[in-house]
Amino acid sequence: MEKNLKIENLGRIIKNYAAMFASALLAKGGGIIVAIFVARYLNASSLGIYAVVLSVTILLEVLTPLGLQEVIIRSIARDRFLMLGQMVNASIITTLSAFGFSAILLTFIIIYPFSSEFSVTLMVAAAGLPIAGLNLVAQSVLQGAERMEYQPAAAFIGRLLGLFVTWLLLDMGSGVWSAFVGRAIFQATSLFILTIVIIRYIRQENLTKNWRPSFSSNRKSIASSIPFLLQRFLNEGLLRLHVIFLPMLMAFEAVGHFNAANQITQASSTIIPIVMLTVLPIFSRSFKSNPSEMKLLTDQTLKFLLIIIFLFAFIVTVTARKIIVILYGPGFESAAPVLQIIIWSQIFVAADSVMIQNMIASDNERAMVYRSAAGVFVNVTLTVLFGSIFGILGIAVSVVLARGILFALNVHFVRKNIYKTNLMQTAARPFLCAMLAGLFAFILTDYHLFLILPIAICLYVFLLFVFRVLTENEVAAIKDLSRHIAAKYFKGYKV
């Protein structure tokens, strides 16, 4: 019985992981395509403006729900009848806060003498904040209900429309602002689809149909979401603040080169936290009902994340120059060394995301916030110091060091107060497999990237089985899940 429960939970994690991974991959992959459009239709300086405005926009987008995402997920995971009430209340709060942030941005545009291109781009980005915030609320509602399978379709349709509009505007000679028009269309389409899914689910499950907002509930939710709000800001600060500071240290052209590498790195740093939200409902229930099960989930989640991120880091390091030239074209070669350095920060991001979810599930939000604040301080300090002395490569090193220091702080807390995880045992064999696959990719560097990648991935999968990285239960869960997916989507297939 216990074995079946473990396999069932693992299967649920993998299923949710796959849906959220696909959704995030579509969203972030589209973001890279937008950066490529800007780089190829405009220039490196325009790409630098795009990077700075995007960093400011994303930093504010995640703040517009005021940290309510985790509150929504945790509440709905424990009681589905709170679903509609949580959605209505959070949507009202998010809309009001989004208009407030938009007003602040417009005030800055009026007060400070930005360039016309920068000002117009920032205005368009500010106009899209309410839509982006509401989209985050809708995603959180479905994550709490563990119905993430609809998000890839919403992300795909929205991103496709957004990319088409962006390409059309750039091809007509528009500026950087066109990228944020496409971004707003992407988020509006996704929000529309997810809202329909939520309403249909509420009707099918006959859940509470009270559309009236509860102001007392709003006050309680905001009070409990403050640690999450601070954590969101600090997390995004680690990802975005160094980009916002770059124009103070170098020209927009150099910022564009840094962003060319950083966009590729962000493909994983954006996916990881979103993927971790898929296991938060299970983490929360397990911590309350069965702490030993939570330890097992922690080890399994950490292992799956590291299996993905180790290969990603090694392959990108070996093929960085090929990736940059293929994506951005000639003239961006100086971004390759930056990519080879900054990609290793994602190892710490992946492992740290598991530590953070342990702290959230065990109600240790304050400790999480304090350590993240220390990480942001270190990141900003090292960015200014290393950037002034070593330039663009120094900033890449500062990002890796800041992430490593934050991870060390969080691991120390988790091991001392929650769970003595054995990181070396969990990471050793996946790291060895990825290193061998990366070494083989290095031997093949003279060949085309699209030949190197499938060979390295196949070798990596083979090595995972040779070194028995996955346990029998984990393999059984993956096989069982695969059979159920095949039975669901392919007629005539029997489980």
C-alpha positions, 0 to 999 in steps of 0.5 A: 500500500505504501509503495503504491502511494509513493508511486502514485505521488511520484506519478502525479509529480511527473505528470504535473511537471511535464505539463508545467515544463511544456508550458514554461518551455513554450513561454520562455522559448518564445521569449528567446525568439523575441530576443532573436527578432530584436537582435536580427531586425534591430541591433545590439543596443536595441537588444540592451534596451529590451533586456532592461525594460523586460527585467523591470517589467517581469520584476513588477509582474510577479509583484502585482499579485502581492505574493498571493500565488503560494497562498492560492496554491496552498489553500486550494490544495487543502480545500477545493471549495475555496477555489472561486473565492480565492480567484475572485479576491486575488484578481481584485487585489492584483488589478489594483496593484497592477494599476499602481505599478503602471502609474509609478512607471509612467511617473518615472517616464515623465520625470526622467529624461529617458531616450524616446525609444526607451520611454515608449517601450516602457510605456507599452510594458506598463500598460500590460501589467494588469493582464500579466498579473491576472494571468499569474493568478489564473495559473496559480488557481489551476496549480492549486487544483493540480489541473496544469495540463491545460497550461501548455495549450494556453501558452502555445496559442498565446505565444504563437499569436504574440510572436506573429504580432511582434514579427509583423510589427518589426518587419514593418519597421517598428521599434523595441516596443513591438516586443511588449505588444506581442507579450501583452497579446500572449498573456491576454490570450493565455488568461482568456483560455485559463479562465474558461478552463477554471470556470468549467472545472468549477461547474463540473465539480459543483464547487462554491459559486460565490462571486462576491469578494470578501474584504476580510478574506482579502486582508487575511490573505495579504497578511499571510502573503507578505513573506511570499511577496518579499520572496518573489521580489528577492527571487526576481531581484537575483535574476533581474537586478544585475541586468537593471544595473548594467546601463550604469556600468556599460553601454546598451550595446554591451548590455545587449551582448550580456542579454544574448547569453542571459536569455538562454540561461533564463530558459532554465531559471524561469522553468525551475521555479514554475516547475517547483510549484507543481509539487507545492500542493503535495509538499504541503499535504505531506508535511502536515500528514506524513513528514517521512513522505515529504523527505522522499518527495524532496529527494526525488524532486531534487534528483529529477531537477538535477538530472535535467540541469546537469546535462543542460549546463555541460552541453551549453558550456561546450557548444556556447559559441555555436548556440550564440551564432545560430540564434543571434547571428554574427556580431554577438560572439562576445556573448559566448564566454558570458554564457559559458560562465553564467549557465553554471548558476542554474545548478544552484538555482535548481537545487535551491528551489527544492530547499525553498519549497521545503521552507514554504511547506514547513511554514518557515517563510521568514527564514527564507526571506532573510536569506534571500535578502542576503543573496540579493545584497551579495548579488548587487554588491558583487555585480557593481564590484566585479562589473567595474573591475572585470566588465561583462565577464565579471558580472557573469561570475558575480551571478554564479557566486551570488547563487552559490552563496544563497544556496549554501545558506538555505541548505544549512537551514534546511539540514538544521531545522527540517531535513538532513538531505544528502546532497552528495549522494543525490547529485553524484551520479547524475553529475558524473553521467552529465560530465561524460556526456558533455565530454563526448559533446566536446569531442564532437565540437567540430560537427553541427550542433544539431548532430551533437545534441541528440547524440549527447542526450542519447548517451546521457540517457544510456548512462543514467540506466548504466549507473542506475540513477533512477530507483526501481520505484521511480522507473516503475512510476514513469512506466506506469504514467507513460502507459496511462498517458498512452491509454488516454491519448491513443485510442486502442492502447490498453494499460 
